[in-house]
């Protein structure tokens, strides 16, 4: 076989568009394919409804991007691309905050392909954690091969080496280097330079969603994995409280956990597929 017939590009396509155009893409795809109106795309801050003027401008923008031949219509190629996110059995949501800027990335994976949607926000840190105070009217849409999932997810994460480094496993003997007392929350972390949250959700027919989630904090040049543990609020009192634990981990730990979670998601889907015929036969008897 020739190289051109076997090699697959890392990035298949990347485009920028307004939040209005993205909303129209999602609504049109959902209507065309009879999909629910809720889904991974809502991880971004697209407007809930559009005025007639914004709708007309959005369709004109999609036409300029060669995604819409006429207002109200989306090309078959882009209907399929957006459906990849809206119906993906594996979805990834990543959020990061750094220097007053927060980012949200929603990623769908199916059959070796992925679609990532990125957006930037203005944020403030307060006692309750990060608060989004505004969102950029621009979405970045990337169609990519799944083997580049970390590159797609990390694209808008804080631009720090310890955050964006490739996959490495944390030492097996890692112990919490900082433990914050019971009764606190992740918002009670010591002063940090950046924070990152990541979740991977797997949905198999007939089974409840399977979710992996992780949280990290960067303080100086050090990356910490943040976990919580339920503890008694006091030796003599009933009730429970959350103890926040910070474990120092090496650069690349976020990428490692993402890859591990995606591999686990594929294993779960494969197991569900393998069990499906047996369940069908049992029902038929």
PAZAPA-4460 file (N, C-alpha, C; in steps of 0.05 Angstrom, whole numbers, plus 32768, in hexadecimal, padded with zeros to 4 digits):
% residues 285
    n_x    n_y    n_z   ca_x   ca_y   ca_z    c_x    c_y    c_z   seq   type   mol
   8011   7FE8   8000   8000   8000   8000   8012   8019   8000     1      X     A
   8009   802E   7FF3   8018   8046   7FF2   8016   8056   800C     2      X     A
   8029   8067   8011   8028   8077   802A   8010   8088   802B     3      X     A
   8007   8093   8014   7FF0   80A5   8014   7FD6   8097   801C     4      X     A
   7FD6   807C   8018   7FBD   806E   801E   7FBD   8064   803B     5      X     A
   7FD4   8065   8049   7FD5   805B   8064   7FD9   8072   8079     6      X     A
   7FE8   8086   8072   7FED   809B   8085   7FD5   80AD   8089     7      X     A
   7FD0   80B5   80A3   7FBA   80C6   80A9   7FC4   80DF   80B7     8      X     A
   7FBB   80F6   80AE   7FC5   810F   80BA   7FBD   8111   80D7     9      X     A
   7FCD   811F   80E7   7FC7   8123   8103   7FAE   8136   8105    10      X     A
   7FAF   814C   80F7   7F99   815F   80F7   7F8B   815D   80DC    11      X     A
   7F71   8156   80DB   7F63   8154   80C2   7F58   8170   80BA    12      X     A
   7F50   8180   80CD   7F47   819B   80C7   7F44   81AB   80E0    13      X     A
   7F4A   81C5   80DF   7F46   81D6   80F6   7F3A   81F1   80EC    14      X     A
   7F25   81F9   80F9   7F18   8212   80F0   7F10   8223   8109    15      X     A
   7F0D   823D   8105   7F03   824F   8119   7EE7   8258   8110    16      X     A
   7ED5   825B   8123   7EBA   8265   811D   7EAF   8273   8135    17      X     A
   7E9A   8283   8131   7E8C   8290   8147   7E7C   827C   8157    18      X     A
   7E74   8284   816F   7E63   8272   817F   7E48   826F   8172    19      X     A
   7E3E   8283   8164   7E25   8281   8156   7E26   826C   8140    20      X     A
   7E3C   826C   8130   7E3F   8258   811B   7E41   823C   8126    21      X     A
   7E4F   8239   813D   7E51   821E   8149   7E36   8215   8153    22      X     A
   7E26   8227   815F   7E0C   8220   8168   7DFA   8216   8151    23      X     A
   7DFC   8224   813B   7DEC   821C   8123   7DF5   8201   8119    24      X     A
   7E0F   81FC   8119   7E19   81E1   8111   7E0D   81CB   8122    25      X     A
   7E0E   81D0   813C   7E04   81BB   814F   7DE6   81B8   814C    26      X     A
   7DD7   81CE   814A   7DBA   81CC   8148   7DB2   81BE   812E    27      X     A
   7DBF   81C5   8118   7DB8   81B9   80FE   7DBE   819B   80FE    28      X     A
   7DD5   8194   810A   7DDD   8177   810B   7DCA   8168   811C    29      X     A
   7DC2   8173   8133   7DAF   8165   8145   7D94   8161   8137    30      X     A
   7D8B   8176   8129   7D71   8174   811B   7D72   8160   8104    31      X     A
   7D88   8161   80F5   7D8A   814F   80DD   7D8B   8132   80E6    32      X     A
   7D9A   812C   80FB   7D9E   8110   8104   7D8B   8108   811A    33      X     A
   7D79   811A   8122   7D66   8113   8138   7D74   810F   8152    34      X     A
   7D88   811F   8158   7D97   811B   8171   7D8C   812D   8187    35      X     A
   7D91   8126   81A1   7D89   8137   81B7   7D97   8152   81B4    36      X     A
   7D8C   8167   81BF   7D98   8181   81BE   7DAE   8185   81D2    37      X     A
   7DB0   8173   81E6   7DC6   8174   81FA   7DDC   8161   81F2    38      X     A
   7DF4   8168   81FA   7E0A   8157   81F4   7E25   8164   81FB    39      X     A
   7E3B   8158   81F3   7E55   8162   81FA   7E5A   817E   81F0    40      X     A
   7E4D   8186   81DA   7E52   81A1   81D0   7E4A   81B6   81E4    41      X     A
   7E39   81B0   81F7   7E30   81C4   820B   7E46   81CA   8220    42      X     A
   7E5D   81BB   821E   7E73   81C2   8230   7E7F   81DD   8229    43      X     A
   7E79   81E6   8211   7E82   8201   8208   7E6D   8215   820E    44      X     A
   7E74   822F   820C   7E61   8244   8214   7E52   8250   81FC    45      X     A
   7E47   823F   81EB   7E38   8249   81D5   7E1E   8256   81DF    46      X     A
   7E13   826A   81D1   7DFB   8277   81DB   7DE3   8264   81DA    47      X     A
   7DD0   8268   81ED   7DB9   8257   81EE   7DA6   825B   81D7    48      X     A
   7DA3   8274   81CE   7D92   827A   81B8   7D9E   8290   81A7    49      X     A
   7D96   8292   818E   7DA1   82A5   817C   7D8C   82B8   8171    50      X     A
   7D92   82D1   816D   7D80   82E4   8160   7D7F   82DE   8142    51      X     A
   7D6C   82E9   8134   7D6A   82E6   8117   7D84   82F0   810A    52      X     A
   7D8E   8307   8114   7DA6   8313   8108   7DBE   8301   810C    53      X     A
   7DC1   82F6   8125   7DD7   82E4   812B   7DD5   82CA   811B    54      X     A
   7DBD   82C1   8117   7DB9   82A8   8108   7DC1   82AC   80EB    55      X     A
   7DB8   82C3   80DF   7DBF   82C8   80C3   7DDE   82CB   80C0    56      X     A
   7DEA   82D9   80D3   7E07   82DD   80D2   7E16   82C2   80D5    57      X     A
   7E0A   82B1   80E6   7E17   8296   80EB   7E16   8285   80D2    58      X     A
   7DFF   8285   80C4   7DFD   8275   80AC   7E0F   8280   8096    59      X     A
   7E12   829B   8095   7E24   82A7   8081   7E41   829F   8087    60      X     A
   7E48   829E   80A0   7E63   8296   80A8   7E68   8279   80A1    61      X     A
   7E55   8267   80A6   7E58   824B   809F   7E5A   8248   8080    62      X     A
   7E4C   8258   8071   7E4E   8257   8054   7E6A   825F   804B    63      X     A
   7E75   8274   8058   7E90   827C   8051   7EA5   8267   8057    64      X     A
   7E9F   8257   806D   7EB1   8241   8075   7EAC   8228   8065    65      X     A
   7E9B   8229   8051   7E94   8212   8040   7E87   81FB   8051    66      X     A
   7E78   8202   8065   7E6A   81EF   8076   7E4C   81EE   8070    67      X     A
   7E42   8203   8063   7E26   8205   805F   7E21   8210   8042    68      X     A
   7E13   8200   8031   7E0D   8209   8016   7DF8   821F   8016    69      X     A
   7DE5   821C   8029   7DCE   822F   802B   7DC7   8232   8049    70      X     A
   7DBB   8249   8050   7DB2   824C   806C   7DA0   8235   8075    71      X     A
   7DA6   8229   808C   7D96   8213   8095   7DA0   81F8   808D    72      X     A
   7DB5   81F8   807D   7DC1   81DE   8074   7DDE   81DD   807B    73      X     A
   7DE7   81C5   8082   7E03   81C0   8088   7E0D   81A9   8076    74      X     A
   7E25   81AB   806C   7E30   8197   805B   7E30   817C   8069    75      X     A
   7E2F   8167   8059   7E2F   814C   8064   7E49   8147   8074    76      X     A
   7E5F   8151   806A   7E79   814D   8078   7E78   8159   8094    77      X     A
   7E6E   8171   8097   7E6E   817E   80B1   7E57   8175   80C3    78      X     A
   7E42   816B   80B7   7E2D   815E   80C8   7E39   8146   80D5    79      X     A
   7E48   8136   80C5   7E55   811E   80D1   7E6A   8125   80E5    80      X     A
   7E7A   813B   80E1   7E8E   8143   80F3   7E83   814C   810E    81      X     A
   7E6E   815C   810D   7E61   8166   8126   7E53   814E   8134    82      X     A
   7E47   813C   8125   7E3B   8125   8131   7E4F   8114   8140    83      X     A
   7E68   8114   8136   7E7D   8105   8144   7E7F   810E   8161    84      X     A
   7E7C   8128   8166   7E7D   8132   8181   7E63   812D   8190    85      X     A
   7E4C   8133   8183   7E33   8131   8191   7E2B   8114   8198    86      X     A
   7E35   8101   8189   7E2D   80E5   818D   7E44   80D3   8196    87      X     A
   7E5B   80DF   819C   7E73   80D0   81A2   7E6F   80BE   81BA    88      X     A
   7E78   80A4   81B9   7E77   8093   81D0   7E8C   809A   81E5    89      X     A
   7EA1   80A9   81DD   7EB5   80B2   81F0   7EB8   80D0   81ED    90      X     A
   7EB4   80DE   8203   7EB6   80FB   8202   7ECA   8104   8218    91      X     A
   7ED9   8119   8211   7EEC   8125   8223   7EE5   8142   8227    92      X     A
   7EE5   814B   8240   7EE2   8167   8246   7EFA   8170   8257    93      X     A
   7F07   8185   824E   7F1E   8190   825C   7F1A   81AD   8261    94      X     A
   7F22   81B6   8279   7F21   81D2   827F   7F3B   81DA   828D    95      X     A
   7F44   81F2   8287   7F5C   81FC   8293   7F5A   821A   8299    96      X     A
   7F68   8223   82AD   7F69   823F   82B5   7F85   8247   82B9    97      X     A
   7F8D   825E   82AE   7FA8   8268   82B0   7FA8   8286   82A9    98      X     A
   7FB4   8296   82BB   7FB6   82B3   82B7   7F9B   82C0   82B0    99      X     A
   7F86   82B9   82BE   7F6C   82C5   82BA   7F5E   82BD   82A1   100      X     A
   7F68   82A9   8293   7F5B   829E   827B   7F54   8281   8280   101      X     A
   7F3B   827A   827B   7F33   825E   827D   7F2C   8254   8261   102      X     A
   7F2F   823A   825D   7F29   822E   8244   7F18   8215   8248   103      X     A
   7F07   820F   8234   7EF7   81F7   8235   7EFB   81E8   821B   104      X     A
   7EFF   81CF   821D   7F02   81BE   8205   7EEF   81A6   8208   105      X     A
   7EDF   81A2   81F3   7ECD   818A   81F2   7ED6   8179   81DA   106      X     A
   7EDA   815F   81DF   7EE5   814D   81CB   7ED4   8134   81C9   107      X     A
   7ECE   812C   81B0   7EC0   8113   81AC   7ED2   8100   819C   108      X     A
   7ED2   80E6   81A4   7EE2   80D2   8196   7ED1   80BC   818C   109      X     A
   7ED5   80B4   8173   7EC6   809D   8168   7ED6   8093   8150   110      X     A
   7EDA   8078   814F   7EE5   806B   8138   7F00   8077   812E   111      X     A
   7F11   807E   8141   7F2B   8088   813A   7F2D   80A5   8133   112      X     A
   7F16   80B3   8134   7F15   80CF   812E   7F0C   80DF   8146   113      X     A
   7F13   80F9   8147   7F0A   810A   815C   7F02   8125   8152   114      X     A
   7EF0   8132   8161   7EE9   814E   815B   7EEC   815D   8176   115      X     A
   7EFC   8173   8176   7F01   8183   818D   7EF5   819F   8189   116      X     A
   7EE8   81A9   819E   7EDD   81C4   819D   7EEA   81D3   81B5   117      X     A
   7EF7   81EA   81AE   7F05   81F9   81C3   7EFA   8215   81C5   118      X     A
   7EFA   8220   81DD   7EF1   823C   81E1   7F00   8248   81F9   119      X     A
   7F07   8262   81F7   7F14   8270   820D   7F00   8281   821C   120      X     A
   7F06   8285   8236   7EF5   8296   8247   7F06   82A8   8259   121      X     A
   7EFA   82BD   8262   7F06   82CD   8277   7EFB   82C3   8292   122      X     A
   7F0D   82C1   82A6   7F04   82B5   82BF   7F10   82C4   82D7   123      X     A
   7F04   82C0   82EE   7F0D   82CB   8307   7F0F   82B5   831C   124      X     A
   7F23   82B7   832D   7F25   82A4   8343   7F19   82B0   835C   125      X     A
   7F08   82A0   8369   7EFB   82A9   8381   7EF9   8293   8395   126      X     A
   7EEC   8298   83AC   7EEA   8284   83C1   7EDD   826A   83B8   127      X     A
   7ECB   826C   83A4   7EBD   8255   839A   7ECB   8247   8383   128      X     A
   7EE2   8252   837B   7EF1   8246   8365   7EF1   8259   834D   129      X     A
   7EF3   824E   8335   7EF5   825E   831D   7ED9   8265   8313   130      X     A
   7ED5   827F   830D   7EBC   8289   8302   7EC0   8294   82E6   131      X     A
   7EB1   828B   82D3   7EB3   8295   82B7   7EA4   82AF   82B6   132      X     A
   7EB1   82C4   82AE   7EA4   82DF   82AC   7E9F   82E7   828F   133      X     A
   7EAA   82D9   827C   7EA5   82E0   8260   7EB1   82CB   824E   134      X     A
   7EA7   82C9   8236   7EB1   82B4   8223   7EB7   82C1   8208   135      X     A
   7ECC   82B7   81FC   7ED4   82C1   81E1   7EC0   82B8   81CC   136      X     A
   7EB9   82C9   81BA   7EA6   82C2   81A5   7EB5   82B5   818E   137      X     A
   7EC2   829F   8195   7ED1   8290   8181   7ED4   8274   818A   138      X     A
   7ECF   8261   8178   7ED2   8244   817E   7EE7   8239   816B   139      X     A
   7EF9   8229   8175   7F0C   821B   8164   7F03   81FE   8161   140      X     A
   7EFE   81F4   8149   7EF5   81D9   8144   7F0B   81CA   8136   141      X     A
   7F13   81B3   8141   7F29   81A3   8135   7F20   8187   8131   142      X     A
   7F23   817D   8119   7F1E   8161   8112   7F39   8153   8111   143      X     A
   7F3D   813E   8120   7F57   8132   8122   7F55   8113   8125   144      X     A
   7F6C   8106   8122   7F6E   80EA   8127   7F71   80E4   8144   145      X     A
   7F65   80CF   814E   7F64   80CA   816B   7F7F   80C7   8178   146      X     A
   7F93   80BD   8169   7FAD   80BA   8175   7FB9   80D4   817E   147      X     A
   7FAE   80EA   8174   7FB7   8105   817C   7FA4   8112   8191   148      X     A
   7F96   8101   81A0   7F83   810C   81B3   7F90   811F   81C7   149      X     A
   7FA7   8119   81D1   7FB4   812A   81E5   7FBA   8145   81D8   150      X     A
   7FC4   8146   81C0   7FC9   815F   81B3   7FB0   816F   81AF   151      X     A
   7F9A   8162   81AA   7F81   8171   81A7   7F77   817B   81C1   152      X     A
   7F78   816B   81D6   7F6E   8173   81F1   7F80   8189   81FD   153      X     A
   7F9A   8186   81FA   7FAD   8198   8207   7FB0   81B3   81F9   154      X     A
   7FA5   81B6   81E1   7FAA   81CE   81D1   7FA5   81E8   81E0   155      X     A
   7F8F   81E9   81F0   7F89   8202   81FE   7F8D   8200   821C   156      X     A
   7F9A   81EA   8225   7FA1   81E9   8242   7FB7   81FD   8248   157      X     A
   7FBA   8204   8262   7FCF   8218   8269   7FEA   8212   825B   158      X     A
   7FF7   8226   824F   800F   8222   8240   8028   821E   8252   159      X     A
   8027   8209   8263   803C   8203   8276   8047   81E7   826F   160      X     A
   8061   81E4   8270   806E   81CA   8269   8063   81B3   827A   161      X     A
   805F   81B7   8294   8055   81A1   82A5   8039   8199   829E   162      X     A
   802A   81AB   8291   800E   81A5   8289   800D   8198   826E   163      X     A
   801B   81A2   825B   8018   8199   823F   802C   8182   8237   164      X     A
   803D   817A   8249   8050   8165   8243   8042   814B   823B   165      X     A
   8050   813A   822B   8045   8120   8223   8042   810D   823B   166      X     A
   8036   80F6   8235   802E   80E4   824B   8045   80D8   825A   167      X     A
   8043   80D9   8274   8055   80CB   8286   8044   80C1   829D   168      X     A
   804C   80AB   82A9   803E   80A1   82C0   8049   80AD   82DA   169      X     A
   8038   80B3   82ED   8041   80BD   8306   804E   80A5   8315   170      X     A
   8062   80AA   8326   806E   8094   8335   8059   8085   8345   171      X     A
   805C   806B   8346   8048   805A   8354   8047   8060   8372   172      X     A
   805D   8069   837D   805E   806E   839A   8058   808B   83A1   173      X     A
   804B   809A   8390   8045   80B6   8395   8033   80B8   83AE   174      X     A
   8039   80CA   83BF   8029   80CF   83D7   8020   80EC   83D7   175      X     A
   8009   80F2   83E2   8001   810E   83E3   8016   811F   83F1   176      X     A
   801F   8134   83E3   8034   8145   83EF   8027   815C   83FE   177      X     A
   800E   8161   83F9   7FFE   8175   8407   7FE3   816A   840D   178      X     A
   7FDA   816B   8425   7FBE   8163   842C   7FB1   817B   843A   179      X     A
   7F9B   8184   842E   7F8C   819A   8439   7F77   818E   844B   180      X     A
   7F72   819A   8462   7F61   818F   8477   7F45   818A   846E   181      X     A
   7F37   8178   847C   7F1C   8171   8476   7F0A   818A   8478   182      X     A
   7EF5   818A   8469   7EE3   81A1   8469   7EE9   81B5   8453   183      X     A
   7EFF   81B0   8444   7F06   81C2   842E   7EFC   81B7   8414   184      X     A
   7F00   81C6   83FF   7EF8   81BE   83E4   7F0F   81C3   83D1   185      X     A
   7F0D   81B9   83B8   7F22   81C0   83A5   7F27   81DE   83A1   186      X     A
   7F12   81EE   83A6   7F16   820B   83A4   7F28   8216   83BA   187      X     A
   7F2E   8205   83CF   7F3E   820E   83E5   7F5C   8208   83E0   188      X     A
   7F63   8201   83C8   7F7F   81FA   83C2   7F91   8212   83C8   189      X     A
   7FAA   820D   83CF   7FBD   8223   83D1   7FBF   8233   83B7   190      X     A
   7FCA   824B   83B9   7FCC   825C   83A1   7FD9   824D   838A   191      X     A
   7FCC   824D   8373   7FD6   823D   835D   7FDA   824E   8344   192      X     A
   7FEB   8246   8333   7FF0   8254   831A   7FDD   824B   8304   193      X     A
   7FD3   8232   8305   7FC1   8228   82F1   7FB2   8210   82FC   194      X     A
   7F9A   820B   82F1   7F8C   81F3   82F9   7F7F   81E6   82E0   195      X     A
   7F7D   81CC   82E0   7F73   81BD   82CA   7F5F   81A8   82D4   196      X     A
   7F49   81A4   82C6   7F37   818E   82CC   7F32   817F   82B1   197      X     A
   7F2F   8165   82B4   7F2C   8154   829D   7F18   813D   82A3   198      X     A
   7F06   8138   8291   7EF4   8121   8294   7EF1   8112   827A   199      X     A
   7EEF   80F7   827C   7EEA   80E6   8265   7ED1   80D6   826B   200      X     A
   7EBD   80D8   825A   7EA4   80CA   825E   7EA0   80B6   8247   201      X     A
   7E99   809D   824F   7E94   8088   823C   7E77   8080   823E   202      X     A
   7E69   807F   8227   7E4D   8077   8226   7E49   805F   8214   203      X     A
   7E41   8049   8220   7E3B   8031   8211   7E1D   802B   8212   204      X     A
   7E11   8022   81FC   7DF4   801D   81FD   7DEC   800B   8214   205      X     A
   7DD7   8013   8222   7DCC   8003   8238   7DDC   8004   8252   206      X     A
   7DF1   8013   8253   7E01   8015   826B   7E03   8031   8275   207      X     A
   7E06   8035   8290   7E09   8051   829A   7E24   805C   8290   208      X     A
   7E26   8076   828E   7E3F   8083   8286   7E56   807B   8299   209      X     A
   7E6D   8078   828D   7E86   8072   829D   7E97   808C   829C   210      X     A
   7E9E   8097   82B3   7EAB   80B0   82B4   7EC6   80AF   82C2   211      X     A
   7EDB   80B9   82B6   7EF4   80BE   82C3   7EF7   80DC   82C6   212      X     A
   7F01   80E6   82DC   7F05   8102   82E0   7F1F   8107   82EF   213      X     A
   7F2C   811D   82E9   7F45   8124   82F7   7F47   8142   82FA   214      X     A
   7F58   814A   830D   7F5C   8167   8312   7F7A   816B   8318   215      X     A
   7F85   8180   830E   7FA1   8186   8313   7FA5   81A4   831A   216      X     A
   7FBA   81A9   8329   7FC1   81C4   8331   7FDF   81C9   832B   217      X     A
   7FE5   81E0   8321   8001   81E7   831D   8009   81FE   8330   218      X     A
   801E   81F9   8340   8028   820D   8352   8046   8210   834D   219      X     A
   804E   8227   8343   8069   822B   833A   806F   8219   8322   220      X     A
   8083   8208   8324   808A   81F5   830F   8080   81D9   8315   221      X     A
   806F   81D6   8329   8067   81BC   8332   804A   81B5   832B   222      X     A
   8046   819D   8321   802B   8194   831A   8021   8181   8330   223      X     A
   8009   8186   8339   7FFC   8176   834E   7FE3   8169   8343   224      X     A
   7FDF   8150   834A   7FC5   8143   8345   7FB4   8149   835D   225      X     A
   7F9B   8152   8359   7F89   8159   836F   7F74   8144   8371   226      X     A
   7F71   8139   8389   7F5C   8126   838E   7F4E   812D   83A8   227      X     A
   7F36   8122   83AB   7F27   8127   83C4   7F21   810C   83D1   228      X     A
   7F1F   810D   83EB   7F18   80F4   83FA   7F04   80FC   840F   229      X     A
   7EEF   80EB   8412   7EDB   80F0   8427   7EE6   80E7   8442   230      X     A
   7EE4   80F9   8456   7EEE   80F3   8471   7EDA   80FB   8485   231      X     A
   7EDB   80F0   849D   7EC9   80FA   84B3   7ECF   8117   84B8   232      X     A
   7EBA   8126   84BD   7EBF   8143   84C2   7ECE   8148   84DC   233      X     A
   7ECA   8136   84F0   7EDA   8137   8509   7ED7   811C   8517   234      X     A
   7EE9   8115   8529   7EE7   80FA   8536   7ECD   80F5   8545   235      X     A
   7EC0   810B   854F   7EA9   8107   855F   7E8F   8110   8552   236      X     A
   7E90   8117   8539   7E78   8121   852B   7E72   810F   8514   237      X     A
   7E59   810D   850E   7E50   80FE   84F6   7E52   8111   84DE   238      X     A
   7E50   8105   84C7   7E52   8115   84AF   7E6D   8112   84A2   239      X     A
   7E6F   811B   848A   7E88   8117   847A   7E91   8132   846E   240      X     A
   7EAB   8133   8468   7EB6   814B   845C   7ECA   8142   8447   241      X     A
   7ED1   8155   8435   7EE4   814F   8420   7F00   8158   8427   242      X     A
   7F12   8145   8425   7F2F   814C   8429   7F3C   814E   840E   243      X     A
   7F49   8164   8408   7F56   8168   83EF   7F73   8160   83F1   244      X     A
   7F7C   814F   83DE   7F97   8144   83DF   7FA6   814B   83C6   245      X     A
   7FBE   8156   83C8   7FCE   815E   83B2   7FE6   814B   83B0   246      X     A
   7FE9   813E   8399   8000   812C   8395   8011   8136   837F   247      X     A
   802B   813B   8385   803D   8145   8370   8040   812F   835B   248      X     A
   803D   8137   8342   8040   8124   832B   8052   8130   8316   249      X     A
   805E   811F   8305   8070   812A   82F1   8062   8137   82DA   250      X     A
   8071   8147   82CB   8066   8152   82B2   805D   813B   82A0   251      X     A
   8047   813E   8293   803C   8128   8282   8027   8117   8290   252      X     A
   8022   811C   82A9   800F   810C   82B8   7FF2   8110   82AD   253      X     A
   7FEC   8128   82A5   7FD1   812D   829B   7FCC   811E   8281   254      X     A
   7FE0   811F   826F   7FDF   8110   8256   7FDD   80F2   825B   255      X     A
   7FEC   80E8   826E   7FEB   80CB   8275   7FD0   80C3   827E   256      X     A
   7FC3   80D3   8290   7FA9   80CC   829A   7F94   80CD   8284   257      X     A
   7F96   80E0   8272   7F83   80E2   825C   7F86   80C9   824A   258      X     A
   7F9E   80C2   8242   7FA2   80AA   8231   7F98   8091   823F   259      X     A
   7F9E   808F   8259   7F95   8077   8268   7F76   8076   8269   260      X     A
   7F69   808D   826D   7F4C   808E   826E   7F40   8087   8253   261      X     A
   7F4C   8091   823D   7F41   808B   8222   7F44   806E   821C   262      X     A
   7F5B   8062   8223   7F5E   8045   821E   7F4A   8036   822E   263      X     A
   7F46   803E   8247   7F31   8031   8257   7F15   8034   824C   264      X     A
   7F10   804B   8240   7EF6   804F   8233   7EF2   803C   821C   265      X     A
   7F06   8039   820B   7F04   8026   81F5   7F01   8009   81FF   266      X     A
   7F0F   8002   8214   7F0B   7FE7   8220   7EEF   7FE3   8229   267      X     A
   7EE3   7FF7   8236   7EC8   7FF5   8240   7EB4   7FF2   8229   268      X     A
   7EB8   8001   8213   7EA7   7FFE   81FC   7EAA   7FE3   81EE   269      X     A
   7EC2   7FD9   81ED   7EC7   7FBF   81E1   7EB9   7FA9   81F2   270      X     A
   7EBB   7FAB   820C   7EAD   7F98   821E   7E8F   7F99   821B   271      X     A
   7E84   7FB2   8218   7E68   7FB4   8214   7E5F   7FA8   81FA   272      X     A
   7E6F   7FAC   81E5   7E68   7FA1   81CB   7E69   7F83   81CB   273      X     A
   7E7D   7F78   81DA   7E80   7F5B   81DB   7E69   7F4E   81EB   274      X     A
   7E5E   7F5D   81FE   7E48   7F52   820E   7E2D   7F55   8201   275      X     A
   7E2B   7F68   81EE   7E11   7F6D   81E2   7E05   7F55   81D4   276      X     A
   7E13   7F46   81C3   7E07   7F2F   81B5   7DFC   7F1A   81C9   277      X     A
   7E0B   7F15   81DF   7E02   7F02   81F2   7DE8   7F0B   8200   278      X     A
   7DE6   7F25   8205   7DCE   7F2F   8211   7DB6   7F2C   81FE   279      X     A
   7DBB   7F32   81E4   7DA6   7F30   81D0   7D9C   7F13   81CE   280      X     A
   7DAF   7F00   81CE   7DA7   7EE3   81CC   7D97   7EDB   81E4   281      X     A
   7DA0   7EE6   81FC   7D91   7EDE   8214   7D75   7EE9   8213   282      X     A
   7D71   7F01   8209   7D56   7F0D   8207   7D45   7EFD   81F4   283      X     A
   7D51   7EF1   81DF   7D41   7EE3   81CB   7D38   7EC8   81D4   284      X     A
   7D45   7EBD   81E9   7D3D   7EA2   81F2   7D24   7EA3   8203   285      X     A
***
